[in-house]
Amino acid sequence: MRRRAAARKGSAAIDAPHPLDFFGKLVWLDGRPLLKTIEPYRRETFERVLFSFDDGGRLKHNFALIGRAKKNNKTSDLILAALYRLLAWPSDAGNDCFILANDEGQAGDDLALAKKLADRLVFLYEAKAIFFGTFADMAKCQEPIVQEFLELDSMDFEHYFGAQRPEHHPRFDTP
């Protein structure tokens, strides 16, 4: 079933595939069709967040905060939603996707999955693409900022700081 977006940008309709149609063309890491790995409640979340429109044809959501218990595909769904918006949704100026995490461990999980799903990447620095290639090639890149990023990505805080983690100062008060 081929579904297209009824969204409008100004006066022109946006031609974007439904997220489940997009995911239907993909396979999971173990080779199974991706849709066979996505439970009905997760499919509904993708549709509601990524493909719901108001009466004027505009997207209802530009971000979502979704909480679930541990080991319920939060990281997978985050990365899949980002890939859908980045690759399948048209934009005159290009698309940006930001993946935010609560802590280093979650950020590491997010990056690890993204690395498994992507076979090429672009490293942007000061509005210039300074690297394009595979993750393996990135390790050989001589650009200092790329090496600094890779070092931070692999940093083991316990190794560097012992049991004492660096002091954390949240920007917002929590109840």
N, C-alpha and C positions, 0 to 999 in steps of 0.2 A: 504494500500500500504506500503510495507516494504522496506525502503531505508537504505542502509548502507554506511558508509564513504568509499570513494575511497582513502583516505589519506594514506600516507606511512610514517613510522617512521624508518629511516634507510632503511633496505630492507624488513621489514615486514609491511603488510597492517594493518591499525588500524581498528578494528571492533567496530564502534560506530553507534548507531542509529541516524537517522535524528532527529533534535530537535522536529519537529512536530509529528513524530511517538512516541517519548518519552512523549511529552505533551498529546498525544492522550490517554495515559493510566492513566492520572491523572484527578481528579475532583477538581473544584474550591471550595472555602470555603462554598458556598451555596449549594453544591452538584451537580451543573451542570457539564457536561463534560467540562474540561478546554478549549479544542479547540473551543467550542461554545462561549467562552468569548474573544477570540483573533481575532481582526479584520484583514482583509487581509493585510493592510499596516504593521501591527505588525508582522504577519507571515512572510512577505517578509524580514523584518529586522532581525528576528531570523535566517532565512535561509542564508541571505547574510553575517551576522556577524559570526554565529556559524558553518556554513556548506558550506563555499566556499573554493575551493582549486585551487592552481596554476597548471601549466602544469606538474610539477614534483610530484603532489599529496600532496603537503604540504599545510597546512592551510594558507589562505591569511591573516587572522587577528589573532592577539593574544590579542588585546584589542580594545575597541570601545568607542568613545565619541559621544553620541547621545543626541541631545537636542530636547525638545518638549515643547509645552505650558503646563500650569498647568492642572492638573486633566486628564492627558492622559496616565495613566498606566505606568509612568516611573518607579516607585518603584516596581510595579508588575513585569515588564519586567526585571528589574535588578535582582531581587531575582530569577525569573524563569531561567534566563540565568546562574546565578551562580549555581543553583541546577542542571541544565542540565550538565554543565561542571564538577561539583563535583561528581555527581552520575553516569552519563551515559558515560563519556569519559574515556577510559582506559588509565592507566599510570603505568609504572613499579615502580615508586617511590611514587605513590599516587598523589592526586590532592589537590591544595590549591585554595581557592577562597577568594579574598579580595573585600569587598564592601566598596566603598569610598563615602563620603557625603560631601557636601559643608558646612553644619552647623549642630548644635546640633539637630535642629528640623527635618531636613531630615534624619539624622542618627537615630533618634528616630522612625521615620516612617518606615525606612528600617528594623530596629530591630523588631519593632512591627509586621510587616508582616512576617518576617522570623520566629518569635515565633509562629505565627498562623499556618504556613505551616509545621514546623518541630515538631515532637513529642518527639524527643530525641536529646541531644546535648552532645558534649565532650568539656571540658574546658582544654586547654593545657597551661602549665606554665613551663618554663625552660625545654622544650623538654620532659615533662612528662604529661600524662593524669591524672589530679588530680580530675576530676569529670566526671561522665557519668550518665545521667538520664534525667528526665523531667525538664521543667522550674520550676514547683512547687517544685520538690525535690531540685533544685538548691538553692532556697531561704532558705532551711534548712541546706545547706552545711556549715560546720564549718571552712573551709579553709579561712584564712584571705584575700587572693587575690581574691577569688570568691566573698566574701562579699563586698570588695572594688569595684569590677567591677559592682556588682548589685547596689551599692550606686551611682556610677557614671552614670549608665544607667538610674536611676530614678531621677537624680539631676534636680532640678528646679532652673535655674540660677537666675531668677527674685526673688525667695524666698531668696536665699543666698546673692545676690548682689543688690537687689532692682532694680530700673530702669537702674542703671549703670551696664552694662555688662562688664566682664573682657576685658581688652584691647587686641585687635587682631593684630598680626603682620604677614601679609602675607609673604610667602617666595618668591613670584614672583611679579614683577610689573605688573599691569594690564593697558591696553591702555586707 
